[in-house]
Amino acid sequence: MTSGTATGPEAGAAATITCLSQAEAAARLEAIAGRTGGDQMAAAAASVEAILEQVRREGDQALLELSERFDGVRPEPLRIPAERLAEAWDACDPQLREALELAHRRILEFHRRQLPADLDVQGPHGERLGRRWRPVERAGLYVPGGRAAYPSTVLMNAVPATVAGVQRLVMVTPPGPGGDPNPTVLAAAHLAGIEEIYRVGGAQAVAALAYGTESIPRVDVISGPGNLYVTLAKKAVYGRVAIDSLAGPSEVLVIADHTARVDQVAADLLAQAEHDPLAAAILLTTSAELAAALPEALEQQLAGHPRAGITRTAIRDWGLVVVCDDLDTAAALSDRFAPEHLELLVEDPESLAGRIQHAGAIFMGPYTPEAVGDYLAGPNHTLPTSGTARFAGALSVETFLRHTSLIRFNRQALEATGAAVITLAESEGLHSHAESVRRRLEG
């Protein structure tokens, strides 16, 4: 078991991955979780603030200019005609259409089960207490472009919003080199029932959704992952609109024992590393033999890999292997990291899953690669990253709902509780709060 540093991201560089002891692992995991901080974050935040202000002031004109600057395309008109979405669906390869339909059906069936029920409770004195759920009126769906096309992200955002009952879905996605987004993304949007799509991405798209422009309406919720600039823009506009989460670069943590196949472990680590140079791929294993065999398995699968440069950079910079004394130690280290995706390639995955406290999604057993969750298992693939699984969960139907409390007291209920309300109000020095109850009791 060795560690080293690759000479660069080029396709011929060695597929080295850092190997550490248990004692060293916790600090390295903390560094990986915080990999998007520092000077890069400060500089990006300043740039995002300028972009937001420009869009707020100049509207559509700013979107055109910023798209031309960052994407090399001036997307006029901003909105994609609805007939182009149907054309993209019709032009789809039949096998791809079938796969999209299967994914859409499974995601829809799972998310329909998430709808919360209204609450209606009768209190001990005849009062009625409740909670009522209603959808937001407009949802903004951000679908990234750039290094890859993500029709799966279209489905994972549109389905919960549709199930929630949102009436107006507004999708934004970066223009491609020819001006239009990826045709499979448009086909997925057509399948999901999205009719309003704008060819704009980056922080400027988030600004348009938050502030509104001449063409793009202001929304109530913005969902969907993006790069650092998109994430910082969502953070900056939160409070003006709701957001789903602040998603960072993707990550997978695999816990494996002696039953795991090294080729499957390597494939699953590379499946995250190919997303982004900042993607993290971590293996915690009780098998020293597996750890020792991993570098060669990675190298074999990287030979001729179409995204070898990105993947090697991620493995070199954010890859990690730790040999653990036992699975309890591996589970404790995993909980400390709180991974977005957690794979359990162990003899008894269900038992180990019961010991895990913090993870965005848990994939159990050798036939459950993380890729099935990305595309069609059913649960949402938009998950908490960078340790936020300690307090956050996946995108869901509730992301697009808000709840209202319902309270109705009768005289009996007020008489039974009013004295306590008056006492509490007076303890806070709020005279009129107490008086509002007292006058009803005296009337």
SEVEXKOL-194159 format. One line per 3 residues: number of its first residue (from 1); their letters; for each residue x, y, z of C-alpha. Coordinates in Angstrom, 2 decimals, decimal comma, padded with zeros to 5 digits, always signed. Example, Ala and Ser with C-alpha at 12.3 -4.5 7.8 and 13.67 -1.06 7.14 Angstrom:
2
1	AS	+012,30 -004,50 +007,80; +013,67 -001,06 +007,14 $
END
This chain:
443
1	MTS	+000,00 +000,00 +000,00; +001,62 +003,20 -001,17; +000,70 +006,80 -001,61 $
4	GTA	+001,90 +009,37 -004,06; +001,12 +012,41 -006,16; +000,28 +012,28 -009,83 $
7	TGP	+002,30 +014,45 -012,14; -000,79 +016,04 -013,62; -004,31 +015,47 -014,88 $
10	EAG	-003,24 +014,26 -018,32; -004,50 +010,87 -019,46; -001,10 +009,19 -019,06 $
13	AAA	-000,52 +010,15 -015,42; -000,53 +007,39 -012,82; -003,82 +006,75 -011,05 $
16	TIT	-002,45 +007,38 -007,59; -004,71 +007,68 -004,59; -003,70 +008,76 -001,07 $
19	CLS	-003,60 +005,95 +001,51; -003,62 +006,84 +005,20; -003,81 +005,16 +008,57 $
22	QAE	-006,89 +005,45 +010,78; -005,10 +007,99 +012,98; -004,43 +010,25 +010,01 $
25	AAA	-007,79 +009,77 +008,31; -010,00 +012,12 +010,33; -007,96 +015,22 +009,49 $
28	RLE	-007,85 +014,31 +005,81; -011,59 +013,72 +005,70; -012,14 +017,15 +007,24 $
31	AIA	-009,92 +018,71 +004,57; -011,85 +016,95 +001,80; -015,18 +018,14 +003,22 $
34	GRT	-013,90 +021,73 +003,16; -012,27 +021,54 -000,27; -014,20 +024,48 -001,76 $
37	GGD	-013,23 +027,07 +000,87; -010,35 +029,52 +001,09; -009,25 +032,25 -001,30 $
40	QMA	-011,07 +030,69 -004,25; -014,37 +031,05 -002,39; -013,78 +034,72 -001,51 $
43	AAA	-012,87 +035,65 -005,08; -015,86 +033,78 -006,50; -018,23 +035,39 -003,98 $
46	ASV	-017,13 +038,88 -005,05; -017,69 +037,99 -008,69; -021,13 +036,58 -007,92 $
49	EAI	-022,20 +039,72 -006,06; -021,31 +041,82 -009,12; -023,27 +039,50 -011,41 $
52	LEQ	-026,34 +039,57 -009,17; -026,32 +043,36 -009,03; -025,92 +043,67 -012,81 $
55	VRR	-028,89 +041,39 -013,44; -030,98 +043,18 -010,83; -030,29 +046,51 -012,56 $
58	EGD	-030,28 +045,57 -016,23; -032,51 +042,50 -016,53; -032,49 +040,69 -019,86 $
61	QAL	-029,68 +042,83 -021,25; -027,40 +041,66 -018,46; -028,32 +038,03 -019,14 $
64	LEL	-027,39 +038,39 -022,80; -024,09 +040,13 -022,07; -023,06 +037,76 -019,27 $
67	SER	-023,93 +034,68 -021,34; -021,84 +036,01 -024,18; -018,94 +036,65 -021,79 $
70	FDG	-019,03 +033,34 -019,93; -020,58 +030,90 -022,43; -019,52 +032,45 -025,73 $
73	VRP	-023,15 +032,60 -026,87; -025,66 +035,45 -026,98; -028,91 +033,52 -026,41 $
76	EPL	-031,49 +035,54 -028,32; -034,29 +034,87 -027,72; -033,81 +033,71 -024,14 $
79	RIP	-036,85 +031,44 -024,13; -036,81 +028,16 -026,04; -039,95 +027,68 -028,15 $
82	AER	-042,21 +024,93 -026,84; -042,25 +023,16 -030,20; -038,49 +022,64 -029,95 $
85	LAE	-039,01 +020,55 -026,80; -041,41 +018,24 -028,61; -038,99 +018,03 -031,53 $
88	AWD	-036,18 +017,03 -029,17; -038,36 +014,27 -027,71; -039,37 +012,98 -031,15 $
91	ACD	-035,72 +012,99 -032,26; -034,60 +010,98 -029,23; -033,27 +007,49 -029,82 $
94	PQL	-036,09 +005,05 -028,94; -033,94 +003,23 -026,39; -033,11 +006,53 -024,69 $
97	REA	-036,81 +007,50 -024,67; -037,66 +004,21 -022,97; -034,94 +004,75 -020,36 $
100	LEL	-036,17 +008,28 -019,65; -039,76 +007,06 -019,35; -038,73 +004,31 -016,93 $
103	AHR	-036,77 +006,79 -014,82; -039,64 +009,29 -014,85; -042,16 +006,63 -013,83 $
106	RIL	-040,06 +005,33 -010,93; -039,18 +008,81 -009,64; -042,84 +009,87 -009,88 $
109	EFH	-044,10 +006,78 -008,02; -041,64 +007,31 -005,17; -042,23 +011,04 -004,77 $
112	RRQ	-046,01 +010,66 -004,75; -045,58 +008,78 -001,49; -043,88 +011,82 +000,06 $
115	LPA	-046,92 +014,10 +000,01; -047,59 +015,17 +003,62; -051,09 +015,09 +005,02 $
118	DLD	-052,80 +018,12 +006,50; -053,12 +018,03 +010,28; -056,42 +018,65 +012,09 $
121	VQG	-056,46 +018,16 +015,87; -059,19 +018,90 +018,41; -057,82 +020,16 +021,72 $
124	PHG	-059,09 +019,23 +025,20; -061,38 +022,29 +025,47; -062,88 +022,22 +021,98 $
127	ERL	-060,19 +024,27 +020,26; -059,08 +023,17 +016,79; -055,44 +023,14 +015,76 $
130	GRR	-054,05 +022,27 +012,38; -051,38 +022,51 +009,75; -052,22 +022,98 +006,09 $
133	WRP	-049,84 +022,32 +003,19; -049,94 +024,34 -000,05; -047,53 +024,46 -003,01 $
136	VER	-045,53 +027,53 -003,88; -046,82 +029,32 -006,98; -043,58 +029,31 -009,01 $
139	AGL	-040,51 +027,10 -008,87; -037,22 +027,80 -010,62; -035,32 +024,69 -011,70 $
142	YVP	-031,61 +025,03 -012,39; -030,18 +022,32 -014,66; -026,40 +022,50 -015,08 $
145	GGR	-024,50 +022,11 -018,34; -020,82 +022,56 -019,00; -018,82 +019,34 -018,63 $
148	AAY	-021,84 +017,06 -019,06; -025,56 +017,07 -019,83; -027,96 +016,14 -017,05 $
151	PST	-031,42 +015,02 -018,19; -031,61 +013,11 -014,90; -031,44 +016,42 -013,03 $
154	VLM	-034,42 +017,67 -015,04; -036,51 +014,74 -013,80; -035,23 +014,88 -010,22 $
157	NAV	-036,23 +018,55 -009,91; -039,39 +018,66 -011,99; -041,06 +015,57 -010,53 $
160	PAT	-041,20 +016,64 -006,86; -042,31 +020,14 -007,89; -045,08 +018,70 -010,06 $
163	VAG	-046,18 +016,26 -007,34; -046,30 +019,16 -004,89; -048,74 +020,91 -007,21 $
166	VQR	-046,59 +023,84 -008,36; -048,46 +025,49 -011,23; -045,56 +027,22 -012,97 $
169	LVM	-042,17 +025,57 -013,48; -039,43 +027,82 -014,85; -036,31 +025,99 -015,98 $
172	VTP	-032,96 +027,61 -016,71; -029,99 +025,83 -018,25; -026,81 +027,06 -019,95 $
175	PGP	-026,76 +027,35 -023,74; -024,57 +024,91 -025,62; -021,93 +025,91 -028,18 $
178	GGD	-024,59 +026,26 -030,88; -026,91 +028,24 -028,63; -029,33 +025,51 -027,57 $
181	PNP	-028,98 +023,29 -024,50; -028,31 +019,58 -024,90; -031,23 +018,00 -026,83 $
184	TVL	-031,61 +015,17 -024,29; -032,09 +017,78 -021,56; -034,86 +019,33 -023,67 $
187	AAA	-036,38 +015,91 -024,28; -036,43 +015,19 -020,55; -038,08 +018,55 -019,93 $
190	HLA	-040,79 +017,69 -022,45; -041,39 +014,34 -020,72; -041,61 +016,07 -017,32 $
193	GIE	-044,16 +018,57 -018,62; -041,94 +021,68 -018,43; -042,92 +024,25 -021,03 $
196	EIY	-040,98 +027,33 -019,91; -037,22 +027,01 -020,45; -034,62 +029,76 -020,75 $
199	RVG	-031,15 +029,43 -022,26; -029,15 +030,95 -019,45; -026,93 +029,46 -016,77 $
202	GAQ	-024,50 +030,41 -014,04; -025,00 +032,98 -011,32; -026,86 +035,18 -013,79 $
205	AVA	-029,60 +032,54 -014,15; -030,04 +032,37 -010,38; -030,26 +036,15 -010,25 $
208	ALA	-032,96 +036,16 -012,93; -035,03 +033,64 -010,98; -034,60 +035,56 -007,73 $
211	YGT	-035,23 +039,10 -009,01; -037,14 +038,56 -012,24; -036,34 +040,19 -015,57 $
214	ESI	-038,40 +041,33 -018,55; -038,54 +037,71 -019,77; -037,99 +035,50 -016,74 $
217	PRV	-040,46 +035,63 -013,84; -039,40 +035,85 -010,22; -039,94 +032,52 -008,50 $
220	DVI	-040,56 +031,40 -004,92; -038,12 +028,48 -004,73; -034,90 +027,73 -006,64 $
223	SGP	-033,74 +024,13 -006,80; -031,02 +022,27 -008,64; -027,25 +021,82 -008,39 $
226	GNL	-024,57 +023,86 -010,11; -020,96 +024,93 -009,93; -019,40 +027,09 -007,23 $
229	YVT	-020,80 +030,29 -008,77; -024,33 +028,91 -008,92; -024,09 +027,73 -005,32 $
232	LAK	-022,82 +031,09 -004,08; -025,55 +032,88 -006,01; -028,21 +030,69 -004,37 $
235	KAV	-026,68 +031,45 -000,99; -026,73 +035,19 -001,72; -030,40 +035,32 -002,80 $
238	YGR	-031,69 +033,09 +000,00; -034,26 +035,05 +001,96; -035,57 +036,74 -001,16 $
241	VAI	-036,44 +033,25 -002,40; -036,22 +029,82 -000,83; -033,54 +027,39 -002,03 $
244	DSL	-033,27 +023,63 -001,83; -029,67 +023,43 -000,58; -026,12 +024,64 -001,14 $
247	AGP	-024,76 +021,70 -003,10; -021,01 +021,35 -003,40; -018,95 +019,02 -005,59 $
250	SEV	-020,13 +015,42 -005,66; -018,72 +012,78 -003,34; -018,91 +009,07 -002,64 $
253	LVI	-017,68 +007,12 +000,35; -017,45 +003,33 -000,01; -017,21 +001,03 +003,00 $
256	ADH	-015,97 -002,36 +001,84; -014,94 -005,60 +003,50; -013,33 -008,81 +002,23 $
259	TAR	-016,42 -009,67 +000,16; -016,10 -006,62 -002,11; -014,73 -006,96 -005,65 $
262	VDQ	-011,91 -004,55 -006,38; -013,11 -003,87 -009,95; -016,55 -002,82 -008,64 $
265	VAA	-015,03 -000,61 -005,96; -012,78 +001,05 -008,56; -015,69 +001,61 -010,94 $
268	DLL	-017,81 +003,17 -008,20; -015,04 +005,53 -007,09; -014,40 +006,59 -010,68 $
271	AQA	-018,15 +007,13 -011,21; -017,95 +010,08 -008,82; -014,49 +011,26 -009,82 $
274	EHD	-015,56 +011,70 -013,45; -018,10 +014,38 -012,45; -015,68 +017,16 -011,58 $
277	PLA	-012,03 +017,79 -010,65; -013,31 +018,61 -007,15; -015,31 +015,40 -006,76 $
280	AAI	-014,27 +013,21 -003,82; -013,89 +009,42 -003,93; -013,17 +007,70 -000,60 $
283	LLT	-012,72 +004,05 +000,36; -012,82 +002,84 +003,97; -012,02 -000,86 +004,05 $
286	TSA	-011,21 -003,64 +006,49; -009,30 -005,45 +003,73; -005,65 -004,51 +003,25 $
289	ELA	-005,63 -006,73 +000,15; -008,44 -004,68 -001,42; -006,63 -001,43 -000,66 $
292	AAL	-003,41 -002,74 -002,18; -005,14 -003,90 -005,37; -007,11 -000,71 -005,91 $
295	PEA	-004,51 +001,47 -007,73; -004,03 -001,13 -010,48; -007,79 -001,57 -010,86 $
298	LEQ	-008,21 +002,19 -011,18; -005,48 +002,36 -013,79; -007,01 -000,41 -015,85 $
301	QLA	-010,38 +001,32 -015,97; -008,87 +004,72 -016,71; -007,11 +003,45 -019,83 $
304	GHP	-008,95 +005,12 -022,69; -011,45 +006,76 -020,34; -013,24 +009,61 -022,18 $
307	RAG	-013,04 +011,85 -019,10; -009,63 +010,71 -017,93; -008,23 +014,19 -017,26 $
310	ITR	-011,06 +015,24 -014,94; -011,16 +011,83 -013,27; -007,43 +011,57 -012,60 $
313	TAI	-007,35 +015,06 -011,11; -010,19 +014,23 -008,72; -008,59 +010,92 -007,68 $
316	RDW	-005,21 +012,56 -007,20; -006,45 +015,54 -005,20; -009,52 +014,21 -003,40 $
319	GLV	-009,21 +010,44 -003,46; -008,53 +008,58 -000,22; -008,11 +005,00 +000,99 $
322	VVC	-008,14 +004,10 +004,68; -007,64 +000,58 +006,03; -009,75 +000,25 +009,20 $
325	DDL	-009,51 -002,27 +012,02; -013,22 -003,05 +011,83; -016,52 -001,89 +010,36 $
328	DTA	-017,45 +000,05 +013,50; -014,39 +002,23 +012,94; -015,31 +002,67 +009,28 $
331	AAL	-018,87 +003,66 +010,25; -017,58 +006,21 +012,77; -015,25 +007,77 +010,18 $
334	SDR	-018,07 +007,84 +007,64; -020,38 +009,61 +010,09; -017,66 +012,16 +010,74 $
337	FAP	-017,52 +012,90 +007,01; -021,33 +012,65 +006,49; -021,09 +011,68 +002,82 $
340	EHL	-023,48 +012,62 +000,06; -023,42 +009,04 -001,26; -022,50 +006,08 +000,95 $
343	ELL	-022,00 +002,63 -000,54; -021,90 -000,43 +001,74; -020,09 -003,23 -000,11 $
346	VED	-020,00 -005,53 +002,88; -021,29 -008,97 +003,86; -024,23 -007,60 +005,90 $
349	PES	-025,08 -004,13 +004,53; -028,46 -003,84 +006,25; -026,89 -004,25 +009,68 $
352	LAG	-024,16 -001,73 +008,94; -026,71 +000,76 +007,55; -028,44 +000,68 +010,92 $
355	RIQ	-025,26 +001,98 +012,54; -024,89 +004,92 +010,14; -026,26 +008,26 +011,37 $
358	HAG	-025,20 +010,76 +008,71; -025,48 +010,18 +004,95; -027,43 +011,70 +002,09 $
361	AIF	-028,23 +008,30 +000,58; -027,10 +004,78 +001,47; -026,60 +002,16 -001,25 $
364	MGP	-026,56 -001,36 +000,15; -024,94 -004,44 -001,34; -023,04 -005,38 -004,49 $
367	YTP	-026,00 -004,88 -006,83; -026,72 -001,29 -005,77; -024,12 +000,97 -007,37 $
370	EAV	-024,63 +004,67 -006,71; -025,43 +005,10 -010,41; -028,89 +003,54 -009,97 $
373	GDY	-029,69 +006,33 -007,51; -028,46 +008,95 -009,94; -030,90 +007,87 -012,62 $
376	LAG	-033,93 +005,80 -011,71; -034,04 +004,12 -008,30; -036,75 +006,59 -007,25 $
379	PNH	-035,41 +008,66 -004,31; -034,05 +012,05 -005,30; -030,44 +012,33 -006,38 $
382	TLP	-030,06 +015,95 -005,24; -028,38 +015,32 -001,89; -026,52 +017,20 +000,86 $
385	TSG	-022,76 +017,52 +000,31; -019,68 +018,74 +002,18; -020,80 +017,34 +005,53 $
388	TAR	-024,27 +018,89 +005,47; -025,89 +015,44 +005,69; -025,47 +015,98 +009,44 $
391	FAG	-028,52 +018,25 +009,32; -030,01 +018,13 +005,81; -031,63 +015,61 +003,49 $
394	ALS	-032,49 +015,07 -000,15; -034,58 +017,33 -002,36; -038,19 +016,31 -001,82 $
397	VET	-041,81 +017,22 -002,46; -041,76 +019,30 +000,73; -039,10 +021,55 -000,85 $
400	FLR	-041,90 +022,98 -003,00; -044,54 +023,19 -000,28; -045,11 +025,56 +002,61 $
403	HTS	-047,28 +024,89 +005,60; -049,63 +027,21 +007,45; -050,76 +026,76 +011,04 $
406	LIR	-054,52 +026,85 +011,64; -055,83 +027,81 +015,10; -059,41 +028,26 +016,27 $
409	FNR	-060,31 +028,71 +019,98; -063,85 +028,85 +021,34; -064,78 +030,64 +024,58 $
412	QAL	-064,35 +027,51 +026,66; -060,80 +027,02 +025,36; -059,86 +030,66 +025,99 $
415	EAT	-061,32 +030,54 +029,51; -059,32 +027,40 +030,24; -056,00 +028,81 +029,02 $
418	GAA	-056,36 +032,60 +029,08; -054,97 +033,13 +032,58; -051,76 +031,37 +031,57 $
421	VIT	-051,52 +033,47 +028,41; -051,92 +036,66 +030,48; -049,26 +035,51 +032,95 $
424	LAE	-046,80 +034,71 +030,19; -047,46 +037,98 +028,34; -046,95 +040,02 +031,50 $
427	SEG	-043,73 +038,12 +032,24; -042,43 +039,41 +028,91; -043,61 +042,97 +029,57 $
430	LHS	-046,09 +042,89 +026,69; -049,13 +044,68 +028,16; -051,38 +044,62 +025,09 $
433	HAE	-050,83 +040,91 +024,54; -052,30 +040,30 +027,98; -055,00 +042,91 +027,48 $
436	SVR	-056,18 +041,29 +024,21; -057,00 +038,12 +026,16; -058,32 +039,86 +029,28 $
439	RRL	-060,88 +041,91 +027,32; -062,33 +038,76 +025,76; -062,61 +037,01 +029,10 $
442	EG	-064,29 +040,03 +030,68; -066,70 +040,60 +027,79 $
END
